[in-house]
Amino acid sequence: MIKFDKLFKTLKENGISQYSLYTHYGISRAQIQRLKTNQSVTTHTLNVILNILGEGFTLNDIAEFTPDEKEEE
């Protein structure tokens, strides 16, 4: 599972609000909600966010991957 909890911490640390994401940067409220609930988003959205944050930021700064639990058969 990919979690975006780090995204909102990183945005806050860099003075970027969720409000500014959709009013100034054109990211839809629906995409922000999908990020908040760890649902799938496009790589385009992730690319836009990383460009907003600027040089030196990577996916590791905004997302965390944990393997899904395997179901026993």
C-alpha positions, 0 to 999 in steps of 0.5 A, a space after each residue: 500500500 502506498 500512503 501519502 501521510 508524509 505529503 501533508 507533513 511536507 507541505 505544512 513544513 514548506 508553507 503550502 496549504 491544501 487551499 493553495 493546492 487547489 486555488 493556486 496550483 490547480 490540483 482538484 479537491 477530489 485529488 487532494 481527498 484521494 491523497 488524504 485517504 490513500 487512494 490511487 492518484 495519477 503520476 501526473 498529480 504526483 509530478 505536479 506536487 513535486 514540482 510545486 515543492 521544488 528541486 530536491 524533493 522526491 517521492 520518498 518525501 511525499 509517499 511511503 510504500 508498505 507491502 500488502 499483507 499476504 493472505 494465507 491460502 
